[in-house]
Amino acid sequence: MNAKEIQKATRANGLAFILNGLSIGTLLSRIPDFKDLLDISTGTFGTALFFAAFGVLTALTIVGRYAARYGSAPMTIIGGVTFALFYPVLGLIDSLVPFCIALFIFGFTLSWQDLSMNAQAHAIELRSNKRIMSRFHAMWSIGAVLGGSLGGLFAQQNIPILIHLLTISAFNLLLHLYIGRNLLPASADQHSLESKTRARPPLIFWQMGFIGFCAAVAEGASGDWGGILLRETFGASPFIATLPYIVFATMMVVGRLSGDHIAHKFGVKNSITVLGLIAGTGLSIGLFIGGPLGITFGWFCVGIGVSIVLPLMFSAAGDIAKDSYESRVAPSQAIAMVSGIAYFGFLVGPPFIGWIAELTSLRKAMFLPALLTIISAMYVRRVVPGGKRV
């Protein structure tokens, strides 16, 4: 495989990350509108979000095996197209039960695309012999910034959610025509599954997944509850309420664009430890200050603090599977396992915060992700092995 083909695959998969981030970012910006449309309490809305987590878990049991068997490229395309086709359905729903069912399907298709494109990213890393996973995730964050900004403008202009989501869906489908022609071929990361699917996953992948889980709870909470916190607790306008997420996603871009260099210079353990402490303490300070300024500061710290955790965990999982467990676990399966556990946190964290908010307040409930980022910052030092890449 020559350098030109690897470069084309890098651009195509980067575009897949951008589109995924755009779709999520713009949807998250309309979360307060979904809550108002359904006319439900914070706790009930949190419960509804939990159905998306079930969708992610269901995909976790399927996608890793099929990505290993058929290759990550076709799974990335099928997942992306399925996700785009279902996406506008969320704009048709105005009652709780159909919303919960739709969130389950949303979580499943989102996880399908996400797990597959991360496996493709690792395959590109191996063939280019460069640490570039963090840059792929920077592309996701760039998409999230664009999506969040666009969604905030749509919300400010009272554009219907259905029209909003149909626009994003059409854009997604069109660009997947380019992505499908330029990813690495399926043969690049296909693996025999005869022994690998029956083996018990090594403990280290569960531990790495937990570290990602803690970071994802903070990331998910930043997207799902930031706008509601500013609107309902501090009376912010719809556009001002999107600023914390936009700042958060912007700092994710900054962190991830420099993340590969940071990890190479200071090591994975030191990088995640320091940045995790910044996320936890900064969010706590921002919540104590309150108001648009304090909340935006807290989201700023979370963005920079959790920015490189997930890409470093995914890349390390693929490397460890290839180097130490090749006869038991395919790299795509290891990445699927770690990312699946992590994204379960992304989806299950916000509902728990909603339940806590129902008992106390949303402002107090947001101290949970602050605590988890500090725990992950400490735990990573016990889990991640040394070595050139991990």
N, C-alpha and C positions, 0 to 999 in steps of 0.2 A: 504494500500500500504506500503510495508516494505522498510527499508533503502537500501537494495541491489537494488531493482527496481529503486528507486530514483537515486542512484549512477550511474546505467547503463544509465538511461535517461539523466543524467547530462553529462556523457561522450559523448553520441551520439549527443546531441544537441550542445555541445561544438565543436564536429567535423563538424557539419553543419555550425556553425559560421566560423570555420577555412576555410572550402571549399569556402564559400561565399566570404570571405576576399581575399583568394588566387585568385579566379576568377576575382575579381574587380581589385586587385593590379596589377596583371600581364597584364590585359587589359589596365589599365591606363598608364603603362610603355610604351605602344606602341602608345599612342595618337599622339606624333609627327610624327610617321610613317604613321598613318591614314591621317593626315593633308597633309603630303607630297604626299601621294598616290593620294589623291583627287585633289591636286593642287589648293587649295582654300585659300582665305584670312582668317585672324584671325576672322573677324566679321562674315563671312559666316560660318566658322566652329563653331563659338559660336551659331549661329542660328540652325545649324544641331543638336547640343547637346540639344537644347530645346525640340526636339521631344521625347527624353528620359523622360523628365519631364511630357509630356502628358501621356506617358505610365504609369508612377507612379500614376498620378491622376486617371486614369481609374481603375487601380488595387485597389486604395483606396476605391472606391465606391462599390467594390465587395468582396474583400478578408475578410474584417472584419466581414461581415455578415456570410459568409460561414465558417470561422474559429469558430465563435460562435456556429453555427448550427451543424457542423460535427466534431469539435474538431481541435486543432492546429496541432496534429501529422500528420494526413493524408494530411492536407493542406501543411505542411512543405515538405513532401516527394514529393507530386505532383508538387509543385512549384519548388523544387530543381531539379527534373528530367527534367521538361519542360525547365528550364533555361539551364541546361547542354546540352540538345539536340539542342537547338537553338544557343547556344554560338558560335560554329564554323562558322555559316553562316556569321558572321561579317567579317571573313577572305576571303570571296568570292567576296566581293563588291568593286568596283573600280569607282563608279560614285555617284554623290551627292544624287539624289532622292531615289535610293534603300538604300543608307546609312541612310537617314532620317527615312524611313519605318522600317529598321532593328533596329534603335535606339528606336523607339516607342515600338516594341515588346520586345527588351532588357529591357527597363524600366519597362514594365508590368511584365515580368517574374521575374526580379530582386526583384521588390516590393512584388510580391506574396510570394516568398520564405522568404524574409526578415521580412515581417509583421508576417508571420506564426511562424517562429522560435523565434521571440521575444515574441509572445503569449505563446509558449511552455516554454520559459525561465521563464516567470512569473508564469506559473502553477507549475513549478519545485520549484521556490522560495517559493510559498505558502505551498507546501507539505514538504519542508525541513525546513521551518520556519527560513530561513537564507537570508540575503541580498547578492545575488550572480550575479545579472544582470551585474554589471560592469565586473566581471570575464568572463562572456560569451562574452562580447564585446572585452575583451582583447584577447580572442581566435580569434575573427575576425581580430584584428590588427596583431596578429602573422601571420595569413594567408596572410594579405596584405603585410607584410614585406617580407615573402617568395616569394609571387607572384611578388612584385616589383623587388626584386633582380633577380629572375629567368627571368623576362621579360627584365630587363636591359642587362643580359648576352645574351639572345636570340637576342635582337636588335643589340648588339655589334658584334655578329657573323653573322648578316644579315640573320637569319633564317626566312623564310616566315611566315607571320602572320597566315595563314591558318594552317600550321603544328603546330605552337605554340598553337593555340586555340584548335585544335583537341586533342593534348596531354592533355591539362587541362580538356577538356570535358570528355575524357575517364576515367581519374583519378576520376573525380567527380561522374560519374555514378557508377563506381565500389564501391566506399565507401558508396554510398547511400544504397547499399544492407545491410550494417551493421547498418546504421542509422535507417532505416525503421523498423528493428526488436527490437529496444531498446528504442525508445521514450516512454513517458507516453501514456497509451491508450487514444483513442479519448474521452472516457467518462470522463476523468480527468478535462476537461474544456469545455464541451458542455453546452450550455445555450438555454433556450426557447427564441424565438425572437418575440413573438406575440406583446408584448408591447414595447420592446426595440428598434426595428428598426424604429418605427414610432415617437419616442420621439425626440425632438430637443436636440442635444448634448449640455451639459452645457458649459458655457463660459470658464471655467477653462481649459478645454482640448484644446480649441483654443489657449489660452494664453501659455500653456505649449508647444504646437506645435510650436508657434512662437519662443520661446526660443531655441527649438531644431533646428528650421529653420535657425537661425543666426549661430549656431554652424556648421550646415551642409553646409552652404554656404562656410565657411572657410575650412571645410574638403574637399568639392568638388573642390574648387579652388586649394587647395594644390596638389590634384591628377591630375587635368586636365591641369593646366597651369604652374606648376613648371618646368617641363622638357622643355616646349616650351620657357619659360622665359630665362632659362640658355642657351639653344641652340641658340636662335635667337637674344637675346639681348647681351649676354656675350660670345657667341662663344664656349660654352663647348662641349666636346665630348659626344657621346650618353650615355656612362656609367656614366660620371660625372653628366650629366643632370638628372640621376635617383637618385642621392644622396639625394637631399632635401626631396623627397618623402619617401625614405628609412628611413632617420632620423626622419621625421615626424611620420611615422607609428611605428617606434621603440619606440618613446616617447609616442605614444598612448598606446602601450603595457604596458609600465612602469606605466603610469597614471591609466590605467584600472585595472591592477593587484592589485594596492594599493587603487583603488577608493572606494571600499566598506568600507575599514577601515577608509579612510579619511572622507567619508560622515558620518560614525558612530561617529567619534571623534569630528569633527568640525561642522557637520550639512550640509544639502544640500545647503542652502542659502549661507553660508560663503564660502563653497568649490567652488561653481560655480562662485561666485563673484570674489574671489581672482584669480582663474585660468583663468577666462575670461579676467581680466585686464592684466595678464601675456601674454595671446595670442595676444591681441590687440596692446599693447605697444611693445612687442617683435617683432611682424611682421613688425610694422612700422619702428623700428630701423634697422631691417635686410634689408628692402627695401631701406632705406636711404644709408646704407653701400654699398649694391650692390655686384656684383661678386659672384662666387661660395660660398665663405665664408659667406658673408652677407646673401644671400638667404637661405643657409642651416641653419644659425642661426635663421632666421625668421621662417622657417618651423619647427625647433626644438621647438620654443616657442608656435606655434599654436598647435603642437602635444600634448604637455603637458597641454596646456590651455583648449582645447576642449575635452580632452580624456574622461571625465566622464559625460559630459552634457547629451548626448543622453541616455546612460543606466539609469541614475538617473531619467530622465524625463519619460522613458518608465515604469520603475518599479513603480514610484509614480503614474502614470496614472492608472495602474492596481489596485493599492491599493485604490486609491480614488474612483474609480468606484465600487469596491467591498464593501467599507465601507460606502460610502455616496450616491451612485446612483444605488444601486443594482436592483431596480425595473425599472430603465430607460436604463442603459447602462451596457453591459457585459464587464468584464475586457479586453477580447480579442478585443472588438470593441473600447474601449478607447485607448488601445495600438496601434491599427491600425490607429486610427484617429491622435494621437500625432505623431507616427512614419511616417505616410503618409505626414503630413504637413512638418515634419522635412526633410524627404527625397526629398520632392519637392524642398526644399532649396538646397539640395545636387546636384540636377540636373538643377534647373533653375538659380542658382548662376553663374556657369561657362559661360553660354551664355551671361548673362548681362555683365560679366567681359569682354567677347570677344567684345561685342558692344562698351563698354567704351574704350577698348584698341584700337579699330578701330578709335575712335575720338581723343584719346590722345596717350597713350602708355600702353603696358601691365604692365609695372612696376608701373605706376600711378594707373591703374585700380585695382591693388591688395590691394590698401588702403581701398577698399570697405569692404572686409571681416574683416580687422582690426577694422574698425568702428563698424561693426555689432557685433563682439564679445564683445566689450566694452558696447554696448547697452544692450545685453542680460545679461551681468554681473550685470548691474544695475536693469534691469526689473525683474529678478528672485526674488528679495527681496519683490516685490509687489504681486507676483503670488503664489509661493509655500507656502502652509500652514505649520504650525508647526506640530509636532507629532513624535512619535518614529521612524516610517519608512520613512516618507516623509519630 
